Amino acid sequence: MMMSVVTHRPWQTIELGKRLGHLLEKGDVVALVGELGAGKTTLTTGIAAGLGVKDYVRSPTFTLINEYQGRIPLYHFDLYRLSCLTDLEELGYQEYFYGEGATIIEWAQKCKELLPQNHLRIEIEVVDKESRQINIFLPEDRNRWAFAHPTG
């Protein structure tokens, strides 16, 4: 099942992320797909806030992963510079994907064969300078993911 949301300002994308963050549980994997500048890190900022993360969230482009502490740990991957899946395997991705926290993966299309079957896939498309079309592909346990669209 797919839900589609259009946000018209970055704060609306953050609010949508907060709603998602409140629903995340241990072992959840969120796969983000979108072009450069689409808003993947903006959405991640909201998800982190929804998890109670107090730290400033930034994309781990040069380190591949940042870890944050909220009500559960948040593992934030950025695969933009990933040259091969061996790099991810050497990081021990399984410990993150199937660990004690939630995992968000920017540029998830680069590791689609490694993603758990029941992951949450979010595709972000640029509509204009500030508006984004956000398509959320719900996993099998989709009842848990029922949340209201952002307003305003």
Phi and psi in radians as a Rosetta constraint file:
Dihedral C 1 N 2 CA 2 C 2 CIRCULARHARMONIC -2.209 0.35
Dihedral N 2 CA 2 C 2 N 3 CIRCULARHARMONIC 2.422 0.35
Dihedral C 2 N 3 CA 3 C 3 CIRCULARHARMONIC -1.968 0.35
Dihedral N 3 CA 3 C 3 N 4 CIRCULARHARMONIC 2.543 0.35
Dihedral C 3 N 4 CA 4 C 4 CIRCULARHARMONIC -2.215 0.35
Dihedral N 4 CA 4 C 4 N 5 CIRCULARHARMONIC 2.324 0.35
Dihedral C 4 N 5 CA 5 C 5 CIRCULARHARMONIC -2.317 0.35
Dihedral N 5 CA 5 C 5 N 6 CIRCULARHARMONIC 2.424 0.35
Dihedral C 5 N 6 CA 6 C 6 CIRCULARHARMONIC -1.948 0.35
Dihedral N 6 CA 6 C 6 N 7 CIRCULARHARMONIC 2.194 0.35
Dihedral C 6 N 7 CA 7 C 7 CIRCULARHARMONIC -1.885 0.35
Dihedral N 7 CA 7 C 7 N 8 CIRCULARHARMONIC 2.540 0.35
Dihedral C 7 N 8 CA 8 C 8 CIRCULARHARMONIC -1.931 0.35
Dihedral N 8 CA 8 C 8 N 9 CIRCULARHARMONIC -0.112 0.35
Dihedral C 8 N 9 CA 9 C 9 CIRCULARHARMONIC -2.527 0.35
Dihedral N 9 CA 9 C 9 N 10 CIRCULARHARMONIC 2.647 0.35
Dihedral C 9 N 10 CA 10 C 10 CIRCULARHARMONIC -0.987 0.35
Dihedral N 10 CA 10 C 10 N 11 CIRCULARHARMONIC -0.628 0.35
Dihedral C 10 N 11 CA 11 C 11 CIRCULARHARMONIC -1.107 0.35
Dihedral N 11 CA 11 C 11 N 12 CIRCULARHARMONIC -0.509 0.35
Dihedral C 11 N 12 CA 12 C 12 CIRCULARHARMONIC -1.232 0.35
Dihedral N 12 CA 12 C 12 N 13 CIRCULARHARMONIC -0.641 0.35
Dihedral C 12 N 13 CA 13 C 13 CIRCULARHARMONIC -1.123 0.35
Dihedral N 13 CA 13 C 13 N 14 CIRCULARHARMONIC -0.710 0.35
Dihedral C 13 N 14 CA 14 C 14 CIRCULARHARMONIC -1.104 0.35
Dihedral N 14 CA 14 C 14 N 15 CIRCULARHARMONIC -0.755 0.35
Dihedral C 14 N 15 CA 15 C 15 CIRCULARHARMONIC -1.080 0.35
Dihedral N 15 CA 15 C 15 N 16 CIRCULARHARMONIC -0.723 0.35
Dihedral C 15 N 16 CA 16 C 16 CIRCULARHARMONIC -1.050 0.35
Dihedral N 16 CA 16 C 16 N 17 CIRCULARHARMONIC -0.767 0.35
Dihedral C 16 N 17 CA 17 C 17 CIRCULARHARMONIC -1.042 0.35
Dihedral N 17 CA 17 C 17 N 18 CIRCULARHARMONIC -0.712 0.35
Dihedral C 17 N 18 CA 18 C 18 CIRCULARHARMONIC -1.031 0.35
Dihedral N 18 CA 18 C 18 N 19 CIRCULARHARMONIC -0.750 0.35
Dihedral C 18 N 19 CA 19 C 19 CIRCULARHARMONIC -1.071 0.35
Dihedral N 19 CA 19 C 19 N 20 CIRCULARHARMONIC -0.735 0.35
Dihedral C 19 N 20 CA 20 C 20 CIRCULARHARMONIC -1.126 0.35
Dihedral N 20 CA 20 C 20 N 21 CIRCULARHARMONIC -0.776 0.35
Dihedral C 20 N 21 CA 21 C 21 CIRCULARHARMONIC -1.014 0.35
Dihedral N 21 CA 21 C 21 N 22 CIRCULARHARMONIC -0.641 0.35
Dihedral C 21 N 22 CA 22 C 22 CIRCULARHARMONIC -1.107 0.35
Dihedral N 22 CA 22 C 22 N 23 CIRCULARHARMONIC -0.459 0.35
Dihedral C 22 N 23 CA 23 C 23 CIRCULARHARMONIC -1.619 0.35
Dihedral N 23 CA 23 C 23 N 24 CIRCULARHARMONIC -0.246 0.35
Dihedral C 23 N 24 CA 24 C 24 CIRCULARHARMONIC -1.160 0.35
Dihedral N 24 CA 24 C 24 N 25 CIRCULARHARMONIC 2.507 0.35
Dihedral C 24 N 25 CA 25 C 25 CIRCULARHARMONIC -2.233 0.35
Dihedral N 25 CA 25 C 25 N 26 CIRCULARHARMONIC 2.909 0.35
Dihedral C 25 N 26 CA 26 C 26 CIRCULARHARMONIC -0.905 0.35
Dihedral N 26 CA 26 C 26 N 27 CIRCULARHARMONIC 2.286 0.35
Dihedral C 26 N 27 CA 27 C 27 CIRCULARHARMONIC 1.564 0.35
Dihedral N 27 CA 27 C 27 N 28 CIRCULARHARMONIC -0.086 0.35
Dihedral C 27 N 28 CA 28 C 28 CIRCULARHARMONIC -1.278 0.35
Dihedral N 28 CA 28 C 28 N 29 CIRCULARHARMONIC 2.456 0.35
Dihedral C 28 N 29 CA 29 C 29 CIRCULARHARMONIC -2.149 0.35
Dihedral N 29 CA 29 C 29 N 30 CIRCULARHARMONIC 2.188 0.35
Dihedral C 29 N 30 CA 30 C 30 CIRCULARHARMONIC -1.927 0.35
Dihedral N 30 CA 30 C 30 N 31 CIRCULARHARMONIC 2.054 0.35
Dihedral C 30 N 31 CA 31 C 31 CIRCULARHARMONIC -1.760 0.35
Dihedral N 31 CA 31 C 31 N 32 CIRCULARHARMONIC 1.982 0.35
Dihedral C 31 N 32 CA 32 C 32 CIRCULARHARMONIC -1.761 0.35
Dihedral N 32 CA 32 C 32 N 33 CIRCULARHARMONIC 2.306 0.35
Dihedral C 32 N 33 CA 33 C 33 CIRCULARHARMONIC -2.260 0.35
Dihedral N 33 CA 33 C 33 N 34 CIRCULARHARMONIC 2.332 0.35
Dihedral C 33 N 34 CA 34 C 34 CIRCULARHARMONIC 3.003 0.35
Dihedral N 34 CA 34 C 34 N 35 CIRCULARHARMONIC 2.725 0.35
Dihedral C 34 N 35 CA 35 C 35 CIRCULARHARMONIC -1.178 0.35
Dihedral N 35 CA 35 C 35 N 36 CIRCULARHARMONIC 2.951 0.35
Dihedral C 35 N 36 CA 36 C 36 CIRCULARHARMONIC -0.995 0.35
Dihedral N 36 CA 36 C 36 N 37 CIRCULARHARMONIC 2.222 0.35
Dihedral C 36 N 37 CA 37 C 37 CIRCULARHARMONIC 1.448 0.35
Dihedral N 37 CA 37 C 37 N 38 CIRCULARHARMONIC 0.165 0.35
Dihedral C 37 N 38 CA 38 C 38 CIRCULARHARMONIC -1.272 0.35
Dihedral N 38 CA 38 C 38 N 39 CIRCULARHARMONIC -0.461 0.35
Dihedral C 38 N 39 CA 39 C 39 CIRCULARHARMONIC 2.108 0.35
Dihedral N 39 CA 39 C 39 N 40 CIRCULARHARMONIC 0.320 0.35
Dihedral C 39 N 40 CA 40 C 40 CIRCULARHARMONIC -1.084 0.35
Dihedral N 40 CA 40 C 40 N 41 CIRCULARHARMONIC -0.766 0.35
Dihedral C 40 N 41 CA 41 C 41 CIRCULARHARMONIC -1.265 0.35
Dihedral N 41 CA 41 C 41 N 42 CIRCULARHARMONIC -0.567 0.35
Dihedral C 41 N 42 CA 42 C 42 CIRCULARHARMONIC -1.086 0.35
Dihedral N 42 CA 42 C 42 N 43 CIRCULARHARMONIC -0.816 0.35
Dihedral C 42 N 43 CA 43 C 43 CIRCULARHARMONIC -1.091 0.35
Dihedral N 43 CA 43 C 43 N 44 CIRCULARHARMONIC -0.718 0.35
Dihedral C 43 N 44 CA 44 C 44 CIRCULARHARMONIC -1.079 0.35
Dihedral N 44 CA 44 C 44 N 45 CIRCULARHARMONIC -0.667 0.35
Dihedral C 44 N 45 CA 45 C 45 CIRCULARHARMONIC -1.005 0.35
Dihedral N 45 CA 45 C 45 N 46 CIRCULARHARMONIC -0.756 0.35
Dihedral C 45 N 46 CA 46 C 46 CIRCULARHARMONIC -1.170 0.35
Dihedral N 46 CA 46 C 46 N 47 CIRCULARHARMONIC -0.747 0.35
Dihedral C 46 N 47 CA 47 C 47 CIRCULARHARMONIC -1.041 0.35
Dihedral N 47 CA 47 C 47 N 48 CIRCULARHARMONIC -0.778 0.35
Dihedral C 47 N 48 CA 48 C 48 CIRCULARHARMONIC -1.048 0.35
Dihedral N 48 CA 48 C 48 N 49 CIRCULARHARMONIC -0.761 0.35
Dihedral C 48 N 49 CA 49 C 49 CIRCULARHARMONIC -1.072 0.35
Dihedral N 49 CA 49 C 49 N 50 CIRCULARHARMONIC -0.698 0.35
Dihedral C 49 N 50 CA 50 C 50 CIRCULARHARMONIC -1.136 0.35
Dihedral N 50 CA 50 C 50 N 51 CIRCULARHARMONIC -0.430 0.35
Dihedral C 50 N 51 CA 51 C 51 CIRCULARHARMONIC -1.526 0.35
Dihedral N 51 CA 51 C 51 N 52 CIRCULARHARMONIC -0.057 0.35
Dihedral C 51 N 52 CA 52 C 52 CIRCULARHARMONIC 1.518 0.35
Dihedral N 52 CA 52 C 52 N 53 CIRCULARHARMONIC 0.281 0.35
Dihedral C 52 N 53 CA 53 C 53 CIRCULARHARMONIC -1.245 0.35
Dihedral N 53 CA 53 C 53 N 54 CIRCULARHARMONIC 2.263 0.35
Dihedral C 53 N 54 CA 54 C 54 CIRCULARHARMONIC -1.706 0.35
Dihedral N 54 CA 54 C 54 N 55 CIRCULARHARMONIC -0.308 0.35
Dihedral C 54 N 55 CA 55 C 55 CIRCULARHARMONIC -1.247 0.35
Dihedral N 55 CA 55 C 55 N 56 CIRCULARHARMONIC 2.753 0.35
Dihedral C 55 N 56 CA 56 C 56 CIRCULARHARMONIC -1.248 0.35
Dihedral N 56 CA 56 C 56 N 57 CIRCULARHARMONIC 2.210 0.35
Dihedral C 56 N 57 CA 57 C 57 CIRCULARHARMONIC -1.645 0.35
Dihedral N 57 CA 57 C 57 N 58 CIRCULARHARMONIC 2.204 0.35
Dihedral C 57 N 58 CA 58 C 58 CIRCULARHARMONIC -2.356 0.35
Dihedral N 58 CA 58 C 58 N 59 CIRCULARHARMONIC 2.734 0.35
Dihedral C 58 N 59 CA 59 C 59 CIRCULARHARMONIC -1.222 0.35
Dihedral N 59 CA 59 C 59 N 60 CIRCULARHARMONIC 2.275 0.35
Dihedral C 59 N 60 CA 60 C 60 CIRCULARHARMONIC -1.489 0.35
Dihedral N 60 CA 60 C 60 N 61 CIRCULARHARMONIC 0.845 0.35
Dihedral C 60 N 61 CA 61 C 61 CIRCULARHARMONIC -0.964 0.35
Dihedral N 61 CA 61 C 61 N 62 CIRCULARHARMONIC -0.689 0.35
Dihedral C 61 N 62 CA 62 C 62 CIRCULARHARMONIC -1.644 0.35
Dihedral N 62 CA 62 C 62 N 63 CIRCULARHARMONIC -0.243 0.35
Dihedral C 62 N 63 CA 63 C 63 CIRCULARHARMONIC -1.916 0.35
Dihedral N 63 CA 63 C 63 N 64 CIRCULARHARMONIC -0.151 0.35
Dihedral C 63 N 64 CA 64 C 64 CIRCULARHARMONIC 1.291 0.35
Dihedral N 64 CA 64 C 64 N 65 CIRCULARHARMONIC -0.577 0.35
Dihedral C 64 N 65 CA 65 C 65 CIRCULARHARMONIC -2.582 0.35
Dihedral N 65 CA 65 C 65 N 66 CIRCULARHARMONIC 2.431 0.35
Dihedral C 65 N 66 CA 66 C 66 CIRCULARHARMONIC -2.113 0.35
Dihedral N 66 CA 66 C 66 N 67 CIRCULARHARMONIC 2.524 0.35
Dihedral C 66 N 67 CA 67 C 67 CIRCULARHARMONIC -2.018 0.35
Dihedral N 67 CA 67 C 67 N 68 CIRCULARHARMONIC 2.390 0.35
Dihedral C 67 N 68 CA 68 C 68 CIRCULARHARMONIC -2.271 0.35
Dihedral N 68 CA 68 C 68 N 69 CIRCULARHARMONIC 2.642 0.35
Dihedral C 68 N 69 CA 69 C 69 CIRCULARHARMONIC -1.891 0.35
Dihedral N 69 CA 69 C 69 N 70 CIRCULARHARMONIC 2.174 0.35
Dihedral C 69 N 70 CA 70 C 70 CIRCULARHARMONIC -2.339 0.35
Dihedral N 70 CA 70 C 70 N 71 CIRCULARHARMONIC -2.571 0.35
Dihedral C 70 N 71 CA 71 C 71 CIRCULARHARMONIC -1.122 0.35
Dihedral N 71 CA 71 C 71 N 72 CIRCULARHARMONIC -0.464 0.35
Dihedral C 71 N 72 CA 72 C 72 CIRCULARHARMONIC -2.353 0.35
Dihedral N 72 CA 72 C 72 N 73 CIRCULARHARMONIC 2.774 0.35
Dihedral C 72 N 73 CA 73 C 73 CIRCULARHARMONIC -1.100 0.35
Dihedral N 73 CA 73 C 73 N 74 CIRCULARHARMONIC 2.573 0.35
Dihedral C 73 N 74 CA 74 C 74 CIRCULARHARMONIC -2.067 0.35
Dihedral N 74 CA 74 C 74 N 75 CIRCULARHARMONIC 2.174 0.35
Dihedral C 74 N 75 CA 75 C 75 CIRCULARHARMONIC -1.893 0.35
Dihedral N 75 CA 75 C 75 N 76 CIRCULARHARMONIC 2.038 0.35
Dihedral C 75 N 76 CA 76 C 76 CIRCULARHARMONIC -1.942 0.35
Dihedral N 76 CA 76 C 76 N 77 CIRCULARHARMONIC 1.878 0.35
Dihedral C 76 N 77 CA 77 C 77 CIRCULARHARMONIC -1.692 0.35
Dihedral N 77 CA 77 C 77 N 78 CIRCULARHARMONIC 2.516 0.35
Dihedral C 77 N 78 CA 78 C 78 CIRCULARHARMONIC -2.267 0.35
Dihedral N 78 CA 78 C 78 N 79 CIRCULARHARMONIC 1.947 0.35
Dihedral C 78 N 79 CA 79 C 79 CIRCULARHARMONIC -1.719 0.35
Dihedral N 79 CA 79 C 79 N 80 CIRCULARHARMONIC 0.233 0.35
Dihedral C 79 N 80 CA 80 C 80 CIRCULARHARMONIC -0.926 0.35
Dihedral N 80 CA 80 C 80 N 81 CIRCULARHARMONIC -0.778 0.35
Dihedral C 80 N 81 CA 81 C 81 CIRCULARHARMONIC -1.659 0.35
Dihedral N 81 CA 81 C 81 N 82 CIRCULARHARMONIC 0.136 0.35
Dihedral C 81 N 82 CA 82 C 82 CIRCULARHARMONIC -1.120 0.35
Dihedral N 82 CA 82 C 82 N 83 CIRCULARHARMONIC 2.176 0.35
Dihedral C 82 N 83 CA 83 C 83 CIRCULARHARMONIC -1.564 0.35
Dihedral N 83 CA 83 C 83 N 84 CIRCULARHARMONIC -0.581 0.35
Dihedral C 83 N 84 CA 84 C 84 CIRCULARHARMONIC -2.749 0.35
Dihedral N 84 CA 84 C 84 N 85 CIRCULARHARMONIC 2.807 0.35
Dihedral C 84 N 85 CA 85 C 85 CIRCULARHARMONIC -1.128 0.35
Dihedral N 85 CA 85 C 85 N 86 CIRCULARHARMONIC -0.375 0.35
Dihedral C 85 N 86 CA 86 C 86 CIRCULARHARMONIC -1.036 0.35
Dihedral N 86 CA 86 C 86 N 87 CIRCULARHARMONIC -0.624 0.35
Dihedral C 86 N 87 CA 87 C 87 CIRCULARHARMONIC -1.031 0.35
Dihedral N 87 CA 87 C 87 N 88 CIRCULARHARMONIC -0.743 0.35
Dihedral C 87 N 88 CA 88 C 88 CIRCULARHARMONIC -1.214 0.35
Dihedral N 88 CA 88 C 88 N 89 CIRCULARHARMONIC -0.680 0.35
Dihedral C 88 N 89 CA 89 C 89 CIRCULARHARMONIC -1.120 0.35
Dihedral N 89 CA 89 C 89 N 90 CIRCULARHARMONIC -0.673 0.35
Dihedral C 89 N 90 CA 90 C 90 CIRCULARHARMONIC -1.167 0.35
Dihedral N 90 CA 90 C 90 N 91 CIRCULARHARMONIC -0.478 0.35
Dihedral C 90 N 91 CA 91 C 91 CIRCULARHARMONIC -1.281 0.35
Dihedral N 91 CA 91 C 91 N 92 CIRCULARHARMONIC -0.243 0.35
Dihedral C 91 N 92 CA 92 C 92 CIRCULARHARMONIC 1.313 0.35
Dihedral N 92 CA 92 C 92 N 93 CIRCULARHARMONIC 0.820 0.35
Dihedral C 92 N 93 CA 93 C 93 CIRCULARHARMONIC -0.930 0.35
Dihedral N 93 CA 93 C 93 N 94 CIRCULARHARMONIC -0.549 0.35
Dihedral C 93 N 94 CA 94 C 94 CIRCULARHARMONIC -1.037 0.35
Dihedral N 94 CA 94 C 94 N 95 CIRCULARHARMONIC -0.632 0.35
Dihedral C 94 N 95 CA 95 C 95 CIRCULARHARMONIC -1.117 0.35
Dihedral N 95 CA 95 C 95 N 96 CIRCULARHARMONIC -0.523 0.35
Dihedral C 95 N 96 CA 96 C 96 CIRCULARHARMONIC -1.449 0.35
Dihedral N 96 CA 96 C 96 N 97 CIRCULARHARMONIC -0.899 0.35
Dihedral C 96 N 97 CA 97 C 97 CIRCULARHARMONIC -1.048 0.35
Dihedral N 97 CA 97 C 97 N 98 CIRCULARHARMONIC -0.621 0.35
Dihedral C 97 N 98 CA 98 C 98 CIRCULARHARMONIC -2.030 0.35
Dihedral N 98 CA 98 C 98 N 99 CIRCULARHARMONIC 0.417 0.35
Dihedral C 98 N 99 CA 99 C 99 CIRCULARHARMONIC -1.660 0.35
Dihedral N 99 CA 99 C 99 N 100 CIRCULARHARMONIC -2.663 0.35
Dihedral C 99 N 100 CA 100 C 100 CIRCULARHARMONIC -1.536 0.35
Dihedral N 100 CA 100 C 100 N 101 CIRCULARHARMONIC -0.005 0.35
Dihedral C 100 N 101 CA 101 C 101 CIRCULARHARMONIC -2.219 0.35
Dihedral N 101 CA 101 C 101 N 102 CIRCULARHARMONIC -2.878 0.35
Dihedral C 101 N 102 CA 102 C 102 CIRCULARHARMONIC -1.895 0.35
Dihedral N 102 CA 102 C 102 N 103 CIRCULARHARMONIC 2.585 0.35
Dihedral C 102 N 103 CA 103 C 103 CIRCULARHARMONIC -2.094 0.35
Dihedral N 103 CA 103 C 103 N 104 CIRCULARHARMONIC 2.316 0.35
Dihedral C 103 N 104 CA 104 C 104 CIRCULARHARMONIC -2.025 0.35
Dihedral N 104 CA 104 C 104 N 105 CIRCULARHARMONIC 2.313 0.35
Dihedral C 104 N 105 CA 105 C 105 CIRCULARHARMONIC -2.166 0.35
Dihedral N 105 CA 105 C 105 N 106 CIRCULARHARMONIC 1.961 0.35
Dihedral C 105 N 106 CA 106 C 106 CIRCULARHARMONIC -1.445 0.35
Dihedral N 106 CA 106 C 106 N 107 CIRCULARHARMONIC 2.504 0.35
Dihedral C 106 N 107 CA 107 C 107 CIRCULARHARMONIC 1.110 0.35
Dihedral N 107 CA 107 C 107 N 108 CIRCULARHARMONIC 0.736 0.35
Dihedral C 107 N 108 CA 108 C 108 CIRCULARHARMONIC -1.117 0.35
Dihedral N 108 CA 108 C 108 N 109 CIRCULARHARMONIC -0.347 0.35
Dihedral C 108 N 109 CA 109 C 109 CIRCULARHARMONIC -1.081 0.35
Dihedral N 109 CA 109 C 109 N 110 CIRCULARHARMONIC -0.332 0.35
Dihedral C 109 N 110 CA 110 C 110 CIRCULARHARMONIC -1.337 0.35
Dihedral N 110 CA 110 C 110 N 111 CIRCULARHARMONIC -0.229 0.35
Dihedral C 110 N 111 CA 111 C 111 CIRCULARHARMONIC -2.329 0.35
Dihedral N 111 CA 111 C 111 N 112 CIRCULARHARMONIC 0.485 0.35
Dihedral C 111 N 112 CA 112 C 112 CIRCULARHARMONIC -0.980 0.35
Dihedral N 112 CA 112 C 112 N 113 CIRCULARHARMONIC -0.527 0.35
Dihedral C 112 N 113 CA 113 C 113 CIRCULARHARMONIC -1.292 0.35
Dihedral N 113 CA 113 C 113 N 114 CIRCULARHARMONIC -0.209 0.35
Dihedral C 113 N 114 CA 114 C 114 CIRCULARHARMONIC -1.730 0.35
Dihedral N 114 CA 114 C 114 N 115 CIRCULARHARMONIC -0.188 0.35
Dihedral C 114 N 115 CA 115 C 115 CIRCULARHARMONIC -1.215 0.35
Dihedral N 115 CA 115 C 115 N 116 CIRCULARHARMONIC 2.480 0.35
Dihedral C 115 N 116 CA 116 C 116 CIRCULARHARMONIC -1.065 0.35
Dihedral N 116 CA 116 C 116 N 117 CIRCULARHARMONIC 2.591 0.35
Dihedral C 116 N 117 CA 117 C 117 CIRCULARHARMONIC -1.013 0.35
Dihedral N 117 CA 117 C 117 N 118 CIRCULARHARMONIC -0.639 0.35
Dihedral C 117 N 118 CA 118 C 118 CIRCULARHARMONIC -1.708 0.35
Dihedral N 118 CA 118 C 118 N 119 CIRCULARHARMONIC 0.652 0.35
Dihedral C 118 N 119 CA 119 C 119 CIRCULARHARMONIC -1.432 0.35
Dihedral N 119 CA 119 C 119 N 120 CIRCULARHARMONIC 2.813 0.35
Dihedral C 119 N 120 CA 120 C 120 CIRCULARHARMONIC -1.669 0.35
Dihedral N 120 CA 120 C 120 N 121 CIRCULARHARMONIC 2.076 0.35
Dihedral C 120 N 121 CA 121 C 121 CIRCULARHARMONIC -1.824 0.35
Dihedral N 121 CA 121 C 121 N 122 CIRCULARHARMONIC 2.254 0.35
Dihedral C 121 N 122 CA 122 C 122 CIRCULARHARMONIC -2.216 0.35
Dihedral N 122 CA 122 C 122 N 123 CIRCULARHARMONIC 2.116 0.35
Dihedral C 122 N 123 CA 123 C 123 CIRCULARHARMONIC -1.865 0.35
Dihedral N 123 CA 123 C 123 N 124 CIRCULARHARMONIC 2.231 0.35
Dihedral C 123 N 124 CA 124 C 124 CIRCULARHARMONIC -2.003 0.35
Dihedral N 124 CA 124 C 124 N 125 CIRCULARHARMONIC 2.198 0.35
Dihedral C 124 N 125 CA 125 C 125 CIRCULARHARMONIC -2.082 0.35
Dihedral N 125 CA 125 C 125 N 126 CIRCULARHARMONIC 2.410 0.35
Dihedral C 125 N 126 CA 126 C 126 CIRCULARHARMONIC -1.334 0.35
Dihedral N 126 CA 126 C 126 N 127 CIRCULARHARMONIC 2.182 0.35
Dihedral C 126 N 127 CA 127 C 127 CIRCULARHARMONIC -1.639 0.35
Dihedral N 127 CA 127 C 127 N 128 CIRCULARHARMONIC -0.881 0.35
Dihedral C 127 N 128 CA 128 C 128 CIRCULARHARMONIC -2.664 0.35
Dihedral N 128 CA 128 C 128 N 129 CIRCULARHARMONIC -2.898 0.35
Dihedral C 128 N 129 CA 129 C 129 CIRCULARHARMONIC -0.881 0.35
Dihedral N 129 CA 129 C 129 N 130 CIRCULARHARMONIC -0.710 0.35
Dihedral C 129 N 130 CA 130 C 130 CIRCULARHARMONIC -2.064 0.35
Dihedral N 130 CA 130 C 130 N 131 CIRCULARHARMONIC -0.262 0.35
Dihedral C 130 N 131 CA 131 C 131 CIRCULARHARMONIC -1.591 0.35
Dihedral N 131 CA 131 C 131 N 132 CIRCULARHARMONIC 2.496 0.35
Dihedral C 131 N 132 CA 132 C 132 CIRCULARHARMONIC -2.332 0.35
Dihedral N 132 CA 132 C 132 N 133 CIRCULARHARMONIC 2.409 0.35
Dihedral C 132 N 133 CA 133 C 133 CIRCULARHARMONIC -1.639 0.35
Dihedral N 133 CA 133 C 133 N 134 CIRCULARHARMONIC 2.079 0.35
Dihedral C 133 N 134 CA 134 C 134 CIRCULARHARMONIC -2.045 0.35
Dihedral N 134 CA 134 C 134 N 135 CIRCULARHARMONIC 1.987 0.35
Dihedral C 134 N 135 CA 135 C 135 CIRCULARHARMONIC -1.814 0.35
Dihedral N 135 CA 135 C 135 N 136 CIRCULARHARMONIC 2.126 0.35
Dihedral C 135 N 136 CA 136 C 136 CIRCULARHARMONIC -1.940 0.35
Dihedral N 136 CA 136 C 136 N 137 CIRCULARHARMONIC 2.023 0.35
Dihedral C 136 N 137 CA 137 C 137 CIRCULARHARMONIC -1.693 0.35
Dihedral N 137 CA 137 C 137 N 138 CIRCULARHARMONIC 1.927 0.35
Dihedral C 137 N 138 CA 138 C 138 CIRCULARHARMONIC -1.391 0.35
Dihedral N 138 CA 138 C 138 N 139 CIRCULARHARMONIC 2.439 0.35
Dihedral C 138 N 139 CA 139 C 139 CIRCULARHARMONIC -1.272 0.35
Dihedral N 139 CA 139 C 139 N 140 CIRCULARHARMONIC 3.123 0.35
Dihedral C 139 N 140 CA 140 C 140 CIRCULARHARMONIC -1.005 0.35
Dihedral N 140 CA 140 C 140 N 141 CIRCULARHARMONIC -0.628 0.35
Dihedral C 140 N 141 CA 141 C 141 CIRCULARHARMONIC -1.493 0.35
Dihedral N 141 CA 141 C 141 N 142 CIRCULARHARMONIC 0.847 0.35
Dihedral C 141 N 142 CA 142 C 142 CIRCULARHARMONIC -1.133 0.35
Dihedral N 142 CA 142 C 142 N 143 CIRCULARHARMONIC -0.346 0.35
Dihedral C 142 N 143 CA 143 C 143 CIRCULARHARMONIC -1.045 0.35
Dihedral N 143 CA 143 C 143 N 144 CIRCULARHARMONIC -0.583 0.35
Dihedral C 143 N 144 CA 144 C 144 CIRCULARHARMONIC -1.141 0.35
Dihedral N 144 CA 144 C 144 N 145 CIRCULARHARMONIC -0.425 0.35
Dihedral C 144 N 145 CA 145 C 145 CIRCULARHARMONIC -1.645 0.35
Dihedral N 145 CA 145 C 145 N 146 CIRCULARHARMONIC 0.189 0.35
Dihedral C 145 N 146 CA 146 C 146 CIRCULARHARMONIC -1.277 0.35
Dihedral N 146 CA 146 C 146 N 147 CIRCULARHARMONIC 2.010 0.35
Dihedral C 146 N 147 CA 147 C 147 CIRCULARHARMONIC -2.573 0.35
Dihedral N 147 CA 147 C 147 N 148 CIRCULARHARMONIC 2.754 0.35
Dihedral C 147 N 148 CA 148 C 148 CIRCULARHARMONIC -1.333 0.35
Dihedral N 148 CA 148 C 148 N 149 CIRCULARHARMONIC 2.612 0.35
Dihedral C 148 N 149 CA 149 C 149 CIRCULARHARMONIC -1.215 0.35
Dihedral N 149 CA 149 C 149 N 150 CIRCULARHARMONIC 2.629 0.35
Dihedral C 149 N 150 CA 150 C 150 CIRCULARHARMONIC -1.151 0.35
Dihedral N 150 CA 150 C 150 N 151 CIRCULARHARMONIC 2.595 0.35
Dihedral C 150 N 151 CA 151 C 151 CIRCULARHARMONIC -2.160 0.35
Dihedral N 151 CA 151 C 151 N 152 CIRCULARHARMONIC 2.901 0.35
